[in-house]
Amino acid sequence: MPELKGWKDIPIGGLIVEAGNAVEYMTGGWRAFRPVRDATKCIHCLMCWVFCPDSSIMIQDSQMAGFDLDHCKGCGICAAQCPTQCIEMVEEGRIED
């Protein structure tokens, strides 16, 4: 019978060994709905950026510049928090690029 390891010999599970590694994992493929912004309604309040759990709101010169669709999972929090309702969640199959 093989010798069992003690609790001090077992590696810690769920360990993140290096900071900022989430950028390596493209999670946008999980998405069923995609955020689409109407730029004419956007007031650049950045509430979408504040609430986005995936840091998928791109900002340029202190204004909302678009979505990082490689990492956006389509949760819709940005659309729910938008005070001008300029973000609509659209089913992936209905998007025309």
C-alpha positions in Angstrom: 0.0 0.0 0.0 1.4 3.4 -1.0 2.1 5.9 1.8 -0.4 8.6 2.1 0.7 12.2 2.2 0.0 14.4 5.2 -1.9 17.7 5.0 1.3 19.6 5.0 2.5 17.7 1.9 -0.6 18.4 -0.2 -0.4 21.4 -2.5 -2.9 24.2 -1.9 -5.8 24.1 -4.3 -7.1 27.1 -6.2 -3.8 28.9 -5.9 -3.2 31.8 -8.2 0.6 31.9 -8.6 0.9 35.1 -10.7 -1.2 38.3 -10.7 -3.1 39.4 -13.8 -3.3 36.0 -15.4 -7.1 36.3 -16.3 -6.2 38.1 -19.5 -4.8 34.8 -20.8 -8.2 33.1 -20.6 -10.6 34.1 -23.5 -14.0 33.6 -21.9 -16.1 35.5 -24.4 -17.0 32.2 -26.1 -19.3 31.4 -23.3 -21.6 34.3 -24.2 -25.2 33.8 -25.4 -25.9 37.5 -25.4 -23.6 40.3 -26.5 -23.8 44.0 -25.3 -24.4 46.5 -28.1 -24.1 50.2 -27.3 -26.0 53.0 -29.0 -23.3 55.7 -29.0 -25.9 58.5 -29.5 -27.5 57.7 -26.1 -24.2 57.1 -24.1 -23.3 59.9 -21.7 -19.9 58.3 -20.7 -20.9 58.1 -17.1 -18.9 54.8 -16.9 -21.4 53.1 -14.6 -21.0 50.1 -17.0 -17.2 50.1 -16.3 -17.8 50.3 -12.5 -20.1 47.3 -12.4 -18.6 45.0 -15.1 -17.3 41.9 -13.3 -15.0 41.0 -16.2 -13.3 44.4 -16.8 -14.7 44.1 -20.3 -15.6 47.8 -20.7 -12.9 49.6 -22.7 -12.1 53.2 -21.8 -10.2 55.7 -23.9 -9.7 59.4 -22.9 -12.1 58.9 -19.9 -14.9 57.8 -22.3 -16.5 54.5 -23.0 -14.8 53.1 -26.1 -16.4 49.7 -26.5 -16.4 46.2 -25.2 -13.7 43.6 -24.8 -15.6 40.8 -26.4 -12.8 38.3 -25.8 -13.5 38.5 -22.1 -17.2 39.6 -21.9 -19.4 36.7 -20.8 -22.6 38.5 -21.6 -24.0 38.8 -18.1 -25.9 42.0 -18.9 -24.9 43.9 -15.7 -23.6 46.8 -17.9 -27.0 47.1 -19.6 -28.9 46.8 -16.3 -26.8 49.6 -14.7 -26.8 52.0 -17.6 -28.9 55.1 -16.6 -29.6 56.0 -20.3 -30.3 52.4 -21.4 -27.8 52.8 -24.3 -26.6 49.2 -23.9 -28.8 46.4 -25.2 -28.1 42.7 -24.8 -28.5 41.1 -28.2 -28.6 37.3 -28.9 -25.3 36.2 -30.4 -27.0 34.7 -33.5 -28.6 38.0 -34.3 -25.4 40.1 -34.4 -24.3 41.4 -37.8 -20.7 42.4 -37.7 
